[in-house]
Each structure stands twice: as C-alpha cells, then as structure tokens.
Amino acid sequence: MQVYLYDVFKIYKILKTIEQNPGITTNKLISNLRYGRGSTIWHLNRLHELGYIGRLEDDNTNVPYYYKKPKIHILTPKGKEFLKDLEKIIPAIEEIMGLS
C-alpha cells in the first residue's frame, strides 16, 4: 500500500480537529475539514480500527428510531501519542507540499 504525503497530512488534520473538538460528529468533522466525505470516513474507519480514535453514538441527538444516531469521535491515549509524533514531522510535510 502506498502512502502519500497528502494522506499523512489529512490524517493529522483529522486527529487535530478531534483533539480540539472532543465529541465532534462525523458530519461536523467533514464540514470543518472540507475533505471528501468518502475518503474522510475511510480514514476515520481506519483510525478507529487501529485504536487511535474512539467512536460512540451521540445519545444527545433526537432522531427517529429508524435513523442511525450520529457518531461522535474522541482521541484515545494511543491517538494522542500518535498525534504528538505527527506534530514533529508536519512542518516538513507542509514545506514539501508548499503549504508553509
């Protein structure tokens, strides 16, 4: 599997947004980041599978019983450590991508 710098940067932005907004819903996260829905959900699923984020149903949302309740996201301790590691390399990635 190839990993692109853009994906590393995107994962960083996802984790950073969750860190800054614990309990953020998937839709709000996608809206804040302005990334494509499909790829963002793919990254969220992968981060959850690897134990970097936790996902819970938002019990505070009033939706009809036949709708799925929105998911809220939090960083796990493993995710917090991973984010610290990413913060060390992100300035170099931003420079390479011309974002700095």
PyMOL commands that set and color helices and strands:
alter all, ss='L'
color gray80, all
select helices_A, chain A and resi 5-20+26-33+37-49+77-97
alter helices_A, ss='H'
color red, helices_A
select strands_A, chain A and resi 24-25+53-57+71-75
alter strands_A, ss='S'
color yellow, strands_A
deselect
rebuild
show_as cartoon
